[in-house]
Each structure stands twice: as C-alpha cells, then as structure tokens.
Amino acid sequence: MAETAVLRQRTHEEPSAPPPKGGLLAGLLRTARPRQWVKNILVVAAPAAAGELFSRHALTQLGLVFVLFTACAAAVYLVNDARDAEADRAHPTKRHRPVAAGQVPVPVAYAVGGCLGLLAPAAAAWLCSPAVAALLTAYLGMQLAYCVCLKHVLVVDLAVVTTGFLMRAMIGGLVLGIPLSRWFLITTGFGALFMVSAKRYSEAVQMAGKAGATRALLTEYTPGYLRFVWQLAAGVAVLGYCLWAMEEGGVPHTSVLPWRQLSMVAFVLAILRYAVFADRGTAGEPEDVVLRDRALALIGLVWVAMYGLAVANW
C-alpha cells in the first residue's frame, strides 16, 4: 500500500511527457531550433552599416550566408542533443526535446548533424569564397568544442557564445568584401556579451536555491559576478557605439539632421530598457525579450530608422 501511494504521488508530481508531435522530419526541424534562426539576421549588420544592403548581389549573397549559417547552427544543435540525450531525459523540461523523447533516434541526429556540418562549408567554398567557408568551419569547430567540453569552463563558455554572435555579424561583411571597423566589432562583441551574461544572470537568479540547474556552471558562477559582467559589457558597448557615432561629428553633413549622432539616444535607451529585465532576472533568450516588450521593440524600430537615415544621408 505504501509503495502504491508513493508511486501515485510521484506520478502526480512528475507527469509523463506528452507524445511527440509529428514524425521524424518534424522532430528534426524542432531539434534545429527554428526560433533561434532569428539570431542569424545579424549577417546583415555590417552591410547595413556600410550602406550596401539593397543591391541584388548583396541580397543574394546575404540570403545564401543566412541559410548556410542556419545549417551550421542546426548541425550543432543536432549533435548537442544527441550527445546529451541521456542527461536530457532526466531533466524536467529538456526531456521533451525530440531526441531525448525518442522521436529522433540518436544515430539519425548525429548523421543529419554531420551531413549539415560538412555540406555548409563546402557550399560556402563553392558559392561564396574560401574565407566564408573558413569562418563557418571555425564556427562549427568552436561550437562543437563548446558542446563537448568548453561549456564546462568558467568564463570561456561566455566567450564562446559571444564569439558565435560576433561571427554572425562578421560573415555579412566578409561575403561582400566590406572592411569591418573597430567600432563595429567592439559594439557588436560587447553588445553580445551583455545579452549572453544577462541571460546567464537571469538563469542564476531563477535557479538560486533550487536543484537541477539548467547549466552546470550556474553552480560555480555567482549572481554578483554575472551582474558585474553584464554591467561591464553594457558600458563598453555604449562607449563603443558613441565613439563610432561621434567619429564624424566634426564633419559637415548634408542630411536634414545629424541622425548618426542622434541614434546614440535610441541605442542607450535600448540598453537601459534591456537592463531592466537583466536586473529583474527575467532576461531569457534575447529575441524573446525584444519581441515580448513593446517599449523595447519600439525603441529598436526608432534606432533602426535613425540608423537607416544616417546611412542614406537623408
């Protein structure tokens, strides 16, 4: 009787996972994380900054590298989920992932991930340039090393994830032969570190005093340290952007207003608004934070408009 009561209690507390939706292809698509693909829009950052975004050649090449980067990211997700299948089955949320739930067999996930990881750089070398293929290969190598061991190394895990964002921003300039300015790299790199560390900080705050942290390193990082990192990164990102915006402050312009300098206001407001969620411990995935907060989305649209007017010299 006692064992039956315990079994009923466990069944009530830990409901079984819902049956997987769809077949193998649907499972592979879910494992590729379509919601994460929005991050790859960063490939347009450098061409947009240089005002070389709307030519037919630029759109074709950027569309191609977007697809190739998405394929590389999907390959990493597939290999990561296949490698962590056993651990994910014991996790209250990750057990619903297609590989952990058995919807996608582990060998299939490895095979599809391996094929995507080989085909994407090969296609880049054939359709783009060897430099683009090299960057994609470096991204794959770094992310696979992260899945295997680097995600367990303090600070290095933050650097690897941040570098992944920076590579997305760099590849757009690389495919079109656009020189990348130091201010662009500083602002993009530290802006990415700000969002990554804010997410880690939020996870640490939410998991404080609870067992089963979603990331093993959360037990080694302290919330105070992660707060220091995102505050430092936010400050450097703002400084880098302001220096970029004021770089031509003394040069006469022909536009109606100095949009380049005025865009600093929108950029700083966006950082401050995002920091509200970081401080509360609710800064999860960057795309979710931006899309769910109307004020932040509106500030972002204003910044994009000012940025575009500055590039167009209107």
N, C-alpha and C positions, 0 to 999 in steps of 0.2 A: 504493500500500500504506500509506504513512504517513497519507494523508488518511483511509483506511478505518479505520485504528487510532484516529485522533483522534476520528472520528465515533462509533466504538463506545464509546470512553472517555466521551465527552460523554453518550451515550445511557445509559450505566451510571450516571453521576453525577447526571444530571437526568432521572429517569423522567417519562414523559409523564403529563399529568393524567388521572385516571380519568374515564370518561364520565359526564356529568351524570345524576343520578338523577331520574326523573320528567319531567314535561312543563313547559310554560310556567307553569302555576299553581303547581306545586311550586317552581319556580325563583323566582317572585315571593315566595312565602312564605319561602323561605330568605333572600332578599335583605332581607326585612323584619325579620330577626334575632329570631325568637321567643324565643330565650334572653335577649335584652335586655329583654323586656317586664316581667320581674320588677321592674325599676327603677321602673316606674310604680305599684307598690304604695305608693310614697311619698305618693300622693294621699290616703291615709287618715291620714297623720301628724297633721295639725292637728285634724281631728275627733276622733281618738283622744285627743289631749292635752286636748281640751275636754270629753270625756265625751259626745260627741254622735254616736257612731258607729253605734248599733244601732237607730235608728228606721227605719221603712220609707222615709221620704222621703230620709234621709241615704244609705242603702244604694243607693237608686235613682240618686240624683244622682252618688254616687261611682263607681258602676259605669259610668255614662254618661261621666264625665270620664276614667275609666281607658281606655275604648275610644277616645275622641277623642284623648287624648294618645298612645296607641299608634299611631293612624292618622297623627298628625303625625310621630312618630318614624320610622315606616315610610316616609313620604314623603321624609324627609331621607336615609335610608339608600339608597333607590332612586335619588335624584338624585345622591348622592355616588358610588355605584358606577358609574352611567352616566358621570359626569364623569371618573372615574379608571380607566375600563375599560382604556385603553391601558397605563397605568402598572402596573395590577394584573396584566396578562398577563406582565409581566417579573419579577414578584415570585414567589418560590418557594412561598408559601402563598396569597396573595391571588388567584393565577391560577385557583384552584379555585372562586372565587365565581361564581355563576350568570351574571352579566352579563359578566365577563371570560372565562368559559368558553364563551360563546355560547349558553347555554341560554335566557337572556332577552335579546332584542335591545335595543340601547341606546335606540332611539326608544320602545320599549314601556316601558322602565324610566322614561324621562322622562315619558311620558304618564300612567302609573299614579301616579307620584310627584306630578305636578302636580295630578291629579284629587283625590288624597287631601289634598293641601295646601290645596286650595280648599274641599272639602266639609267638612272637620273644623271649621274656624272658623265656616262658615256654619251647620252643625248646632248648634254651641255657642251661637250668637246666637239661634237659634230655640228650642232646647230648654232652654238654661240661662240665660245672661244676657250682655249685651254685654261686661261685664268679663271673663268667662271667654273669650269669643271674642277679646278684645283680647290676653289673656295668651297664648293659643295662637298668634295671629298674630305676636306678639313673639317667641315661641319659634321659630317657623318662620323668621322673618327672621334671627334671630341665628344659628341653626344653618346656614342656607343661606350666610350670610356667612362662617361658620366653614369650610364646605366649599370656598368659593371662595378666600378669602384669609386669614382670621383664624387658621387653623391653622398659618400660617407666621410668626406674630408672637409673639415671646417674651413670656411671662407672660400675654398676652392670651388665648392658647389655653387656659391653665389656668383663667382667669377665666370663659371662655365655657362650658366643660364643667361647671364648678362651678355656674354660674348655671342651667344646664339642670336639674341635680338640685334646686336651690332652687325653681325654678318648679314642679316636680312636687309638692313639699311645700306650696307656697303655694296651688295651684289647688284643693285639697280644702277649705281654709278659705274661699276666695273663693266657691266654688259654694254653700256653705251659710251664707255671711254671718258667719263666725266671725272675730273680730278676731285677728290674729296678733301674739303677744307678741314683744318684742325678744329675749328669751332664746331663744325657739323659732327665730327667724331666725338668730341668732348661732350656736347649736349646730348647726343643720342646715347652714348655709352652710359653716362651718369644718370640720364633720364630712365634708361632701362634698369640700372641698378636700384634706383629709387623705387620703381614699381615691384621689382623682384624682392627686395628686402622688406618692403611694406607688406607684401603678401606673406612672407615668412613670419614677420612680426605678428600679423593677424592670426596666423595659424598657431603661433606660440601662445598668444593671449587666450585664444579659444580653447586650447588643449591644456592650459595650466591646471595642474592638479588632477588630470584625467589620465587613465591608462590607455595605451593603444594609439599613440601619436601617429599622425599620417606620415610623418617623416622621422626617421630615426634620429637625425641630427637636432631635432627640436628639443630633445632632452639635454643636449650639450650647449646649444645657444641659450643665452639668457634674453628675456624681452628687452632689458636695458641695452644690451649690445646691439640687437637688431634695430632698436629705436635710434641708436647713435648712427648706424649705417644709413638708414633711410633719410635721416635728417642731414647727414653729411652729403649724401648723393643729391638730394634736392637742392641744397645750397650750391653745389658745384654746377649742376645742370642749369640753374637760373643764372649764375655768373657767366657760364659759357655762352648761353643764349644772348644775354645782354651785351657782352663784348662783341659777339657776331653782329647784333643789330646796330650797335653804335660804331662799328668799324668804318662805315661810310658816312658817319654823322656829319662830318665837316664838308662833304662833297655836295654841291648843288644838285637838286633832283628836279625832274620835270613833272612829277606826279602831283596830283591835287593836294595830297597830304603826305607827310613822311610815314607811310604805312609800315615800313620796316622797323622804325623806332617805336611806333605806336603798338606794334604787335607784342612788344615786351609786356604791356599791361595784361593782355589776354593770356600770355604764357604764364606769367607769375600767378594770375588768378586761378588758372587751371591747376598749377602745382599746389597752391594753397587749398583749393577745394578737394583735390585728391588726398591731401594730407589730413583732412578731416576724417576720412574713412580709415586711413592708416592709423591715426591716433586712437580711434574707437576700436580698432582691431577687427574691422569689417572689410578690409581691402583684400578681396579674393583675387580672382582672375582679372587682369586689367581690362579686358574687353567687357566683362560683366559690370565692373564699376562704372565705366564710361557710359555704357548703354542704359543702365538702370537709373542713373541720376540725371534728371533733365537739365538741372543747372549746369552740371559739368559738360554735358553734351552740347548745350547752347554756347558755353564759353569756348568749347572746342571748335564749333562752327564759326564763331566770330574770329577766332585765331586763324583758322584756315582761310577765311575771306580776306583778312588783313594780309596774311602771308601771300595769297594769290595776287592781291593788288600790288604788293611790293615787287613781286617777281615780274608782273606785267607792266610795272612802272606807270600805272594809270593815275 
